[in-house]
């Protein structure tokens, strides 16, 4: 049975209480990858996957998931500022549908509006060169996406107490 693709809150209900998550920032040329610790407190960048074919890209992502014993995925969903979904969001949803056929781990979609812009500003403030920014931007965007999702989950847990 393919993995379920759900909004973050709904996907979190399917994940075990502990276990690492992988965050993905899907770009047209690369996929930024970040992973959380098993307690889901901190996101750390692990890799930028150069996109080739879906088969190769998904195999690499599944290998990373296996290496880190993850229990779920968080995909950044690029929603427009007015809340609508354009071609990039449709492409992300298509990737999620195809990837879901290859994993049992629930896939969460998380609004990633302005994640790349925020990361770009942060890297510029740190005086990172344009060439270096180009190499790390997607991985940093994946960290930003996953950390935002982790922070939201922590807030929900705190509200339940």
C-alpha positions in Angstrom: 0.0 0.0 0.0 1.4 3.4 -0.9 2.3 5.9 1.9 -0.3 8.4 2.8 0.3 12.0 1.7 -1.2 14.4 4.3 -0.9 17.9 5.8 1.7 17.9 8.6 -0.8 17.5 11.5 -2.5 14.6 10.0 0.7 12.8 9.0 2.1 13.4 12.5 -0.7 11.3 13.9 0.5 8.3 11.9 4.2 8.6 12.9 5.4 6.9 16.1 6.1 9.1 19.1 9.9 9.0 18.4 11.8 8.7 15.2 13.7 10.8 12.8 12.0 12.7 9.9 13.5 13.7 6.6 12.7 17.1 5.2 12.9 17.8 1.4 13.1 21.0 -0.6 12.3 20.0 -4.2 14.0 22.2 -6.7 14.1 21.8 -10.4 17.8 20.9 -10.5 18.4 19.7 -6.9 16.7 18.3 -3.8 17.8 19.7 -0.5 17.7 17.0 2.2 17.6 17.5 6.0 17.1 15.1 8.8 15.8 15.5 12.4 17.0 13.8 15.5 14.8 10.9 16.8 13.2 13.3 19.4 12.3 15.7 16.5 13.9 18.8 18.1 16.6 19.8 15.6 16.9 19.7 11.8 20.3 19.2 10.3 21.3 19.3 6.6 22.7 16.2 5.2 22.9 16.4 1.4 21.9 18.1 -1.8 20.8 15.5 -4.4 21.4 16.5 -8.0 18.3 15.6 -9.8 18.6 13.2 -12.7 15.7 10.8 -13.1 12.9 10.1 -10.6 14.1 6.5 -10.2 17.6 7.5 -9.2 16.5 10.5 -7.1 13.9 8.4 -5.2 16.4 5.6 -4.7 18.9 8.0 -3.1 16.2 9.5 -0.8 15.1 6.0 0.3 18.7 5.1 1.0 19.1 8.1 3.1 15.9 7.3 4.9 17.1 3.7 5.6 20.5 4.9 6.8 18.9 7.2 9.3 15.9 4.9 10.3 13.4 7.6 9.5 9.6 7.1 10.1 8.3 9.9 7.8 9.0 12.6 5.3 8.2 16.3 5.2 8.0 17.8 1.8 8.0 21.6 1.3 4.9 22.6 -0.6 5.6 25.9 -2.5 2.3 27.7 -2.1 1.8 31.1 -3.7 1.5 34.2 -1.4 -2.2 34.3 -2.1 -2.7 30.7 -0.9 -3.1 29.3 -4.4 -1.0 26.5 -5.9 0.9 27.0 -9.0 3.0 24.7 -11.3 5.7 24.2 -8.6 3.2 23.0 -6.0 1.6 20.7 -8.6 5.0 19.3 -9.4 5.7 18.7 -5.7 2.3 16.9 -5.3 3.1 14.8 -8.3 6.5 13.9 -6.9 4.8 13.0 -3.6 2.3 10.7 -5.3 5.0 8.9 -7.2 7.3 8.7 -4.1 4.4 7.4 -2.0 4.3 4.3 -4.1 7.9 3.5 -3.1 7.7 4.0 0.7 5.5 3.0 3.6 6.5 6.1 5.6 3.8 8.8 5.7 4.6 12.0 3.8 3.6 15.3 5.2 3.2 18.4 3.1 4.3 21.6 4.8 3.8 25.2 3.5 7.3 26.4 2.5 6.4 29.9 1.4 9.4 32.1 1.4 11.8 29.4 2.7 14.4 29.9 0.0 14.1 33.7 0.3 14.6 33.5 4.0 17.6 31.2 3.7 19.1 33.4 0.9 18.8 36.5 3.2 20.4 34.6 6.1 23.3 33.4 3.9 23.9 36.9 2.5 23.9 38.3 6.1 26.6 35.7 6.9 28.6 37.0 3.8 28.5 33.7 2.0 29.6 34.1 -1.6 27.1 33.7 -4.4 28.8 30.6 -5.7 28.8 29.0 -2.2 25.1 30.0 -1.7 24.2 28.3 -4.9 25.7 25.0 -3.6 24.0 25.0 -0.2 20.7 26.9 -0.7 18.5 23.9 -1.2 20.0 21.9 1.7 19.5 25.0 3.9 16.0 25.4 2.6 15.3 21.8 3.6 16.6 22.6 7.1 14.3 25.6 7.3 11.3 23.6 6.1 11.9 20.7 8.5 12.7 22.9 11.4 9.5 24.8 10.9 7.5 21.6 10.8 9.3 20.4 14.0 8.6 23.6 15.8 4.9 23.4 14.8 4.7 19.8 16.1 6.4 20.9 19.4 3.9 23.7 19.8 1.0 21.2 19.3 2.5 18.8 21.8 2.8 21.6 24.4 -0.8 22.7 23.8 -2.0 19.2 24.5 -0.4 19.1 27.9 
